[in-house]
């Protein structure tokens, strides 16, 4: 029995999570601290979302408390004709300089998910020249989908091409998180061809991650490609101590990424190479921070050449360049002698800690302080986001069949305003839109086309959301000049103390269309976007005859 | 016992890989069936639930297989993989070249000439690859920076056309790179064989092996790295602050607090 428990204990000790794994889980939890979002089905809308997280985490995930750097970059480039994207460039430079691809190795939830999938026991596809060349595909994706397409559509219509056509994280976290909630049944009406494509891609990425180590990171992730540019400059990460390195190449062999050198643009600084290095030549950058000048006793150079410790196995003349080598442990001992035993002071019988012992104690203290601080930050975040922060209020009685709350909004391009109760002579179609919302901007021409045919039978007002990122007047004048539909600006209503969008049940889903009959009864209220004027005709014309 | 376990692992690996592919294919098939159903509302919670139930059995089998595999692997763990350290052939070649004496016998001269020819072939292979990449970059850039190729009324069509323009060049460059790597490996082996023969033929007159002193690469010079870091930190902070004042921060917030429906496949 004792033996059995001892075996169980041994198993847990052998399989306990590494510090890196704990940091990855911590980061994933911190990025998605808004756990109540998974319960309510709403995404977090607080101020912390103006800050980008360093790793890959979709901001449409119900739990996300920060913005995705890649999504933000694409949107910033899409809006670059009106606003210089300096914020996102600045933050990416700072992330890249401080952490570089250590973010990939330690702080990315997508990386964590892939590593866990890779643990599934299947034959694995090992790295090779083919995978090395394929790792450059992510630079092509970065150039085409993240930079060029959003830039080419800048000032026309925002197109975050990578997010829209490729990103599996958005599909898994965003769509998965939102659709799984019973409160979001109406989102199912939005699923179509795009979802089908992205779902298929997600399945392929998941399967790929089972057979290839970090399938998405290595071949497709543009964020890793960006951080890879900072490989030589990043302040934190792994580096080689050239005085100890013997160029044996075991570090490259041990690494599952497509590195050519430790710390190059493919290295995610996971530290797997450190345990493979026989001479302990791979260290963390900045490790001198934990040592004072007087504490840094560089060990004496190796007295015998390393070749004396190398045992070549199965060597033939032809295979001499690629023989298996067995590095004996003696080599590592010769270079890194065990810490000197504590010396007792003979007179006072007091134990004097050596330099190595002091350094170890200081590192331990720093580690405890770091974990304690991290714990406090995580717990505070969880408490704040889930118990203290209040979600935006939404009106009541906005469902189909209810009487539509009255509202008044200012009309763009004139001094007039639009009041619902003063326009009860016809069916009223209210479309909530925004300049920063791609489907909104894409569908407005269909509303105009519909209105040009049925304008004598309906009122149509397109109300821009209260969140404004550019001159809406100028936008309308440029994109929708000559349009007959009424453009208006949302505002907080005196009666309800909330804006019209919230009054009609809108939280964070755009565009939203509400149709109100002549008696003020809501006939339709949905976030579905329209892909043609015919869709509108098919929906609204039957309501006109009723 | 070890042999038995190896066989068990192999069979399990093949079977599980097939099962994984089958389950993935089932998921893809189900979503395609729903998409092609032609219903007015393609996806509803009920339809999705129904389709998931249809493939529940293979999914459960897959999960059980994962658990089973993890249990077996923990009871009988894999042997630790031996690391395979490859010598750098280019360094070996350079070192051999540096050992050759200045005056060589005629036979050795021929060997060295042949080795140089192989070196020339390697260079040509890389230049060809560079040319293919350059051509691809030029063609794709010319296409991608032309606003006429990015009309707002057919975004999906335009993006598909862009991908169809870039993809063949990407595939071409990839195949070319693979070919160059394979050729280079072969050429290096030829060069090494020739140089070894030349070195063996001049064994009595070889120069002393001199440790190749390499120039410190620019980004390994501590002063350069420090200077660039300071510069980039200053640039980063400046851009960050400008971004706060020019509305960049607000733009990020506005996008992040609203569901990006197309980003998550809703649309």
HADDOCK unambig.tbl for C-alpha pairs under 7 A between the chains (distance, minus, plus):
assign (segid A and resid 43 and name CA) (segid B and resid 257 and name CA) 6.97 0.50 0.50
assign (segid A and resid 44 and name CA) (segid B and resid 257 and name CA) 6.40 0.50 0.50
assign (segid A and resid 45 and name CA) (segid B and resid 257 and name CA) 4.51 0.50 0.50
assign (segid A and resid 49 and name CA) (segid B and resid 253 and name CA) 5.49 0.50 0.50
assign (segid A and resid 49 and name CA) (segid B and resid 256 and name CA) 6.06 0.50 0.50
assign (segid A and resid 49 and name CA) (segid B and resid 257 and name CA) 6.81 0.50 0.50
assign (segid A and resid 50 and name CA) (segid B and resid 249 and name CA) 5.72 0.50 0.50
assign (segid A and resid 50 and name CA) (segid B and resid 250 and name CA) 6.63 0.50 0.50
assign (segid A and resid 50 and name CA) (segid B and resid 252 and name CA) 5.40 0.50 0.50
assign (segid A and resid 50 and name CA) (segid B and resid 253 and name CA) 4.13 0.50 0.50
assign (segid A and resid 59 and name CA) (segid B and resid 256 and name CA) 5.48 0.50 0.50
assign (segid A and resid 60 and name CA) (segid B and resid 256 and name CA) 6.98 0.50 0.50
assign (segid A and resid 60 and name CA) (segid B and resid 259 and name CA) 5.22 0.50 0.50
assign (segid A and resid 60 and name CA) (segid B and resid 260 and name CA) 6.32 0.50 0.50
assign (segid A and resid 67 and name CA) (segid B and resid 256 and name CA) 5.72 0.50 0.50
assign (segid A and resid 72 and name CA) (segid B and resid 252 and name CA) 5.91 0.50 0.50
assign (segid A and resid 83 and name CA) (segid B and resid 248 and name CA) 6.99 0.50 0.50
assign (segid A and resid 85 and name CA) (segid B and resid 243 and name CA) 6.98 0.50 0.50
assign (segid A and resid 85 and name CA) (segid B and resid 248 and name CA) 6.42 0.50 0.50
assign (segid A and resid 86 and name CA) (segid B and resid 239 and name CA) 4.80 0.50 0.50
assign (segid A and resid 86 and name CA) (segid B and resid 240 and name CA) 6.25 0.50 0.50
assign (segid A and resid 86 and name CA) (segid B and resid 242 and name CA) 6.39 0.50 0.50
assign (segid A and resid 86 and name CA) (segid B and resid 243 and name CA) 4.95 0.50 0.50
assign (segid A and resid 87 and name CA) (segid B and resid 239 and name CA) 5.68 0.50 0.50
assign (segid A and resid 87 and name CA) (segid B and resid 240 and name CA) 4.42 0.50 0.50
assign (segid A and resid 87 and name CA) (segid B and resid 242 and name CA) 6.71 0.50 0.50
assign (segid A and resid 87 and name CA) (segid B and resid 243 and name CA) 3.82 0.50 0.50
assign (segid A and resid 87 and name CA) (segid B and resid 244 and name CA) 6.56 0.50 0.50
assign (segid A and resid 87 and name CA) (segid B and resid 248 and name CA) 5.54 0.50 0.50
assign (segid A and resid 87 and name CA) (segid B and resid 249 and name CA) 6.50 0.50 0.50
assign (segid A and resid 89 and name CA) (segid B and resid 239 and name CA) 6.80 0.50 0.50
assign (segid A and resid 90 and name CA) (segid B and resid 236 and name CA) 4.05 0.50 0.50
assign (segid A and resid 90 and name CA) (segid B and resid 237 and name CA) 6.12 0.50 0.50
assign (segid A and resid 90 and name CA) (segid B and resid 239 and name CA) 4.64 0.50 0.50
assign (segid A and resid 90 and name CA) (segid B and resid 240 and name CA) 4.57 0.50 0.50
assign (segid A and resid 91 and name CA) (segid B and resid 236 and name CA) 6.51 0.50 0.50
assign (segid A and resid 91 and name CA) (segid B and resid 240 and name CA) 6.13 0.50 0.50
assign (segid A and resid 93 and name CA) (segid B and resid 236 and name CA) 5.43 0.50 0.50
assign (segid A and resid 94 and name CA) (segid B and resid 233 and name CA) 6.37 0.50 0.50
assign (segid A and resid 94 and name CA) (segid B and resid 236 and name CA) 5.63 0.50 0.50
assign (segid A and resid 120 and name CA) (segid B and resid 66 and name CA) 6.31 0.50 0.50
assign (segid A and resid 121 and name CA) (segid B and resid 69 and name CA) 6.10 0.50 0.50
assign (segid A and resid 121 and name CA) (segid B and resid 70 and name CA) 6.73 0.50 0.50
assign (segid A and resid 122 and name CA) (segid B and resid 13 and name CA) 4.80 0.50 0.50
assign (segid A and resid 122 and name CA) (segid B and resid 16 and name CA) 6.69 0.50 0.50
assign (segid A and resid 122 and name CA) (segid B and resid 17 and name CA) 6.26 0.50 0.50
assign (segid A and resid 123 and name CA) (segid B and resid 13 and name CA) 5.58 0.50 0.50
assign (segid A and resid 130 and name CA) (segid B and resid 178 and name CA) 6.37 0.50 0.50
assign (segid A and resid 133 and name CA) (segid B and resid 174 and name CA) 6.58 0.50 0.50
assign (segid A and resid 133 and name CA) (segid B and resid 177 and name CA) 6.92 0.50 0.50
assign (segid A and resid 148 and name CA) (segid B and resid 144 and name CA) 6.78 0.50 0.50
assign (segid A and resid 152 and name CA) (segid B and resid 145 and name CA) 6.86 0.50 0.50
assign (segid A and resid 152 and name CA) (segid B and resid 147 and name CA) 6.33 0.50 0.50
assign (segid A and resid 152 and name CA) (segid B and resid 150 and name CA) 6.68 0.50 0.50
assign (segid A and resid 153 and name CA) (segid B and resid 150 and name CA) 6.67 0.50 0.50
assign (segid A and resid 156 and name CA) (segid B and resid 152 and name CA) 6.84 0.50 0.50
assign (segid A and resid 157 and name CA) (segid B and resid 152 and name CA) 6.77 0.50 0.50
assign (segid A and resid 163 and name CA) (segid B and resid 263 and name CA) 4.73 0.50 0.50
assign (segid A and resid 164 and name CA) (segid B and resid 262 and name CA) 5.37 0.50 0.50
assign (segid A and resid 164 and name CA) (segid B and resid 263 and name CA) 4.38 0.50 0.50
assign (segid A and resid 164 and name CA) (segid B and resid 265 and name CA) 6.77 0.50 0.50
assign (segid A and resid 170 and name CA) (segid B and resid 263 and name CA) 6.11 0.50 0.50
assign (segid A and resid 170 and name CA) (segid B and resid 264 and name CA) 4.66 0.50 0.50
assign (segid A and resid 171 and name CA) (segid B and resid 264 and name CA) 4.63 0.50 0.50
assign (segid A and resid 171 and name CA) (segid B and resid 265 and name CA) 6.16 0.50 0.50
assign (segid A and resid 174 and name CA) (segid B and resid 264 and name CA) 5.53 0.50 0.50
assign (segid A and resid 175 and name CA) (segid B and resid 264 and name CA) 5.17 0.50 0.50
assign (segid A and resid 175 and name CA) (segid B and resid 265 and name CA) 6.87 0.50 0.50
assign (segid A and resid 185 and name CA) (segid B and resid 45 and name CA) 6.88 0.50 0.50
assign (segid A and resid 188 and name CA) (segid B and resid 43 and name CA) 5.74 0.50 0.50
assign (segid A and resid 188 and name CA) (segid B and resid 44 and name CA) 5.42 0.50 0.50
assign (segid A and resid 188 and name CA) (segid B and resid 45 and name CA) 6.98 0.50 0.50
assign (segid A and resid 189 and name CA) (segid B and resid 41 and name CA) 6.40 0.50 0.50
assign (segid A and resid 189 and name CA) (segid B and resid 43 and name CA) 6.66 0.50 0.50
assign (segid A and resid 190 and name CA) (segid B and resid 266 and name CA) 5.12 0.50 0.50
assign (segid A and resid 190 and name CA) (segid B and resid 267 and name CA) 5.09 0.50 0.50
assign (segid A and resid 191 and name CA) (segid B and resid 43 and name CA) 6.14 0.50 0.50
assign (segid A and resid 191 and name CA) (segid B and resid 266 and name CA) 5.03 0.50 0.50
assign (segid A and resid 191 and name CA) (segid B and resid 267 and name CA) 5.62 0.50 0.50
assign (segid A and resid 192 and name CA) (segid B and resid 35 and name CA) 6.82 0.50 0.50
assign (segid A and resid 192 and name CA) (segid B and resid 42 and name CA) 6.82 0.50 0.50
assign (segid A and resid 192 and name CA) (segid B and resid 267 and name CA) 5.97 0.50 0.50
assign (segid A and resid 193 and name CA) (segid B and resid 35 and name CA) 6.96 0.50 0.50
assign (segid A and resid 194 and name CA) (segid B and resid 265 and name CA) 5.40 0.50 0.50
assign (segid A and resid 194 and name CA) (segid B and resid 266 and name CA) 6.85 0.50 0.50
assign (segid A and resid 194 and name CA) (segid B and resid 267 and name CA) 5.96 0.50 0.50
assign (segid A and resid 195 and name CA) (segid B and resid 265 and name CA) 4.24 0.50 0.50
assign (segid A and resid 195 and name CA) (segid B and resid 266 and name CA) 5.84 0.50 0.50
assign (segid A and resid 195 and name CA) (segid B and resid 267 and name CA) 6.92 0.50 0.50
assign (segid A and resid 196 and name CA) (segid B and resid 31 and name CA) 6.30 0.50 0.50
assign (segid A and resid 196 and name CA) (segid B and resid 32 and name CA) 6.94 0.50 0.50
assign (segid A and resid 196 and name CA) (segid B and resid 35 and name CA) 6.94 0.50 0.50
assign (segid A and resid 198 and name CA) (segid B and resid 265 and name CA) 6.13 0.50 0.50
assign (segid A and resid 200 and name CA) (segid B and resid 28 and name CA) 5.75 0.50 0.50
assign (segid A and resid 203 and name CA) (segid B and resid 24 and name CA) 6.29 0.50 0.50
assign (segid A and resid 232 and name CA) (segid B and resid 219 and name CA) 6.18 0.50 0.50
assign (segid A and resid 233 and name CA) (segid B and resid 225 and name CA) 6.29 0.50 0.50
assign (segid A and resid 233 and name CA) (segid B and resid 229 and name CA) 6.40 0.50 0.50
assign (segid A and resid 248 and name CA) (segid B and resid 85 and name CA) 6.25 0.50 0.50
assign (segid A and resid 249 and name CA) (segid B and resid 85 and name CA) 5.07 0.50 0.50
assign (segid A and resid 249 and name CA) (segid B and resid 86 and name CA) 6.37 0.50 0.50
assign (segid A and resid 250 and name CA) (segid B and resid 83 and name CA) 6.38 0.50 0.50
assign (segid A and resid 250 and name CA) (segid B and resid 84 and name CA) 6.77 0.50 0.50
assign (segid A and resid 250 and name CA) (segid B and resid 85 and name CA) 5.12 0.50 0.50
assign (segid A and resid 253 and name CA) (segid B and resid 83 and name CA) 5.93 0.50 0.50
assign (segid A and resid 253 and name CA) (segid B and resid 84 and name CA) 6.01 0.50 0.50
assign (segid A and resid 253 and name CA) (segid B and resid 85 and name CA) 6.16 0.50 0.50
assign (segid A and resid 254 and name CA) (segid B and resid 83 and name CA) 6.42 0.50 0.50
assign (segid A and resid 321 and name CA) (segid B and resid 86 and name CA) 6.67 0.50 0.50
assign (segid A and resid 321 and name CA) (segid B and resid 87 and name CA) 5.15 0.50 0.50
assign (segid A and resid 322 and name CA) (segid B and resid 85 and name CA) 6.85 0.50 0.50
assign (segid A and resid 322 and name CA) (segid B and resid 86 and name CA) 4.84 0.50 0.50
assign (segid A and resid 322 and name CA) (segid B and resid 87 and name CA) 5.76 0.50 0.50
assign (segid A and resid 324 and name CA) (segid B and resid 84 and name CA) 5.52 0.50 0.50
assign (segid A and resid 324 and name CA) (segid B and resid 85 and name CA) 6.42 0.50 0.50
assign (segid A and resid 325 and name CA) (segid B and resid 85 and name CA) 6.75 0.50 0.50
assign (segid A and resid 467 and name CA) (segid B and resid 254 and name CA) 6.36 0.50 0.50
assign (segid A and resid 469 and name CA) (segid B and resid 251 and name CA) 5.74 0.50 0.50
assign (segid A and resid 508 and name CA) (segid B and resid 257 and name CA) 6.73 0.50 0.50
assign (segid A and resid 508 and name CA) (segid B and resid 258 and name CA) 4.33 0.50 0.50
assign (segid A and resid 508 and name CA) (segid B and resid 259 and name CA) 5.58 0.50 0.50
assign (segid A and resid 509 and name CA) (segid B and resid 258 and name CA) 6.07 0.50 0.50
assign (segid A and resid 509 and name CA) (segid B and resid 259 and name CA) 5.33 0.50 0.50
